[in-house]
């Protein structure tokens, strides 16, 4: 299976693309185009398409957040396996941006194989590059930040509804 993020219904609006540019600029890792080389694709029609740096062994699966142009295989671009490669921090930060931008509409969903520790760097990158999340946003994120946060015993809590 692999370490995967699922994001059905989330899209790359103009605001999300603006946030993604800020996130990539502030990122500590090299972000490349879909094949792990060149520049990422970020525009309203194609959305956001990026990967890690292939030559450094940091690429895995292309992250594609759909734009206005309908993809040939729509269900194919509702998840991304990052295998926890360094570019995962950028993917999670961009997914947070997309989720926050759609909270009022409830159009999108966000799930992950990861727990709070896996998302903490993405939250930090989003907050550094874009803006701090409000407490309401943290609670409302469908990735359920509270359920992913480690418990007092050091074990991770599990949300049975996830």
JOUR-V418273 format. One record per residue. N is the residue number from 0. RES is the residue in one small letter. SS is DSSP state (a for helix, b for strand, c for the rest). PHI is phi in degrees with one decimal (999 if undefined). PSI is psi in whole degrees, -180 to 180 (* if undefined). Layout:
N:RES:SS:PHI:PSI / N:RES:SS:PHI:PSI
This chain:
0:x:c:999:-63 / 1:x:c:93.9:161 / 2:x:c:-73.1:114 / 3:x:b:-132.2:147 / 4:x:b:-113.3:141 / 5:x:b:-119.6:132 / 6:x:c:-144.8:55 / 7:x:c:-63.1:135 / 8:x:c:88.9:-15 / 9:x:c:-82.1:142 / 10:x:c:-135.6:167 / 11:x:c:-95.0:83 / 12:x:c:-70.9:171 / 13:x:a:-57.7:-39 / 14:x:a:-66.9:-40 / 15:x:a:-67.2:-39 / 16:x:a:-63.1:-41 / 17:x:a:-60.4:-46 / 18:x:a:-61.5:-42 / 19:x:a:-61.2:-41 / 20:x:a:-60.7:-42 / 21:x:a:-64.9:-42 / 22:x:a:-63.1:-47 / 23:x:a:-64.0:-41 / 24:x:a:-62.8:-34 / 25:x:a:-90.2:-7 / 26:x:c:-68.7:143 / 27:x:c:-82.6:-4 / 28:x:c:-114.4:158 / 29:x:c:-80.1:124 / 30:x:c:-110.1:132 / 31:x:b:-121.4:-176 / 32:x:c:-70.7:-177 / 33:x:c:-57.1:-30 / 34:x:c:-94.9:10 / 35:x:c:84.4:14 / 36:x:c:-146.2:166 / 37:x:c:70.2:-162 / 38:x:c:-98.1:150 / 39:x:c:-62.9:154 / 40:x:b:-96.9:125 / 41:x:b:-145.0:101 / 42:x:b:-154.1:163 / 43:x:c:-59.7:-38 / 44:x:c:-73.8:-52 / 45:x:c:-88.3:-15 / 46:x:b:82.5:-140 / 47:x:b:-118.5:125 / 48:x:b:-133.5:120 / 49:x:b:-153.3:172 / 50:x:b:-157.7:177 / 51:x:c:-79.0:-175 / 52:x:c:-87.8:106 / 53:x:a:-58.2:-46 / 54:x:a:-60.5:-25 / 55:x:a:-94.7:3 / 56:x:c:74.7:22 / 57:x:c:-105.1:7 / 58:x:c:-99.2:155 / 59:x:c:-143.7:-97 / 60:x:c:-106.4:142 / 61:x:c:-61.1:130 / 62:x:b:-87.5:125 / 63:x:b:-133.6:111 / 64:x:b:-103.2:114 / 65:x:c:-60.7:146 / 66:x:c:-101.1:-147 / 67:x:c:-81.5:-24 / 68:x:c:-77.4:125 / 69:x:c:-67.0:127 / 70:x:c:-70.5:155 / 71:x:c:-60.4:-38 / 72:x:c:-124.4:85 / 73:x:a:-55.0:-41 / 74:x:a:-70.1:-21 / 75:x:a:-65.9:-28 / 76:x:a:-105.2:38 / 77:x:a:-114.2:12 / 78:x:b:-154.8:162 / 79:x:b:-149.4:127 / 80:x:b:-90.5:119 / 81:x:c:-104.1:-16 / 82:x:c:55.2:22 / 83:x:c:71.1:16 / 84:x:c:-63.0:162 / 85:x:c:-53.2:-32 / 86:x:c:-69.3:-9 / 87:x:a:-57.5:-34 / 88:x:a:-61.1:-38 / 89:x:a:-72.4:-42 / 90:x:a:-59.6:-48 / 91:x:a:-66.3:-38 / 92:x:a:-64.4:-41 / 93:x:a:-68.0:-38 / 94:x:a:-64.2:-37 / 95:x:a:-62.6:-45 / 96:x:a:-58.1:-46 / 97:x:a:-66.0:-40 / 98:x:a:-66.8:-43 / 99:x:a:-63.3:-38 / 100:x:a:-69.8:-20 / 101:x:c:-110.5:8 / 102:x:c:-56.9:-40 / 103:x:c:-67.4:-31 / 104:x:c:-90.4:-22 / 105:x:c:58.4:28 / 106:x:c:-77.0:-32 / 107:x:c:-105.1:162 / 108:x:c:-131.1:154 / 109:x:c:-142.7:123 / 110:x:b:-137.4:162 / 111:x:b:-153.2:153 / 112:x:c:-77.1:-11 / 113:x:c:-84.2:167 / 114:x:c:-113.3:-173 / 115:x:a:-55.6:-42 / 116:x:a:-59.6:-35 / 117:x:a:-71.5:-28 / 118:x:a:-96.5:-14 / 119:x:a:-57.8:-42 / 120:x:a:-67.1:-36 / 121:x:a:-67.2:-40 / 122:x:a:-62.5:-45 / 123:x:a:-62.2:-43 / 124:x:a:-64.7:-44 / 125:x:a:-58.1:-48 / 126:x:a:-67.0:-33 / 127:x:a:-72.5:-43 / 128:x:a:-85.9:-34 / 129:x:c:-110.4:-67 / 130:x:c:-178.7:159 / 131:x:c:-66.0:143 / 132:x:c:-76.5:144 / 133:x:c:-78.2:162 / 134:x:a:-61.3:-39 / 135:x:a:-61.4:-39 / 136:x:a:-66.2:-42 / 137:x:a:-60.1:-42 / 138:x:a:-70.8:-40 / 139:x:a:-77.2:-21 / 140:x:c:-54.3:131 / 141:x:c:-67.3:-14 / 142:x:c:-72.7:-6 / 143:x:c:54.8:74 / 144:x:a:-54.3:-40 / 145:x:a:-62.7:-41 / 146:x:a:-70.3:-22 / 147:x:a:-90.7:-13 / 148:x:c:-73.3:139 / 149:x:b:-60.1:145 / 150:x:c:-78.9:176 / 151:x:c:-63.4:-27 / 152:x:c:-83.5:-3 / 153:x:c:93.0:-9 / 154:x:c:-89.3:154 / 155:x:b:-84.2:137 / 156:x:c:-79.7:154 / 157:x:c:-121.3:132 / 158:x:c:-87.4:110 / 159:x:c:-63.5:-18 / 160:x:c:-86.9:-5 / 161:x:c:-85.8:*
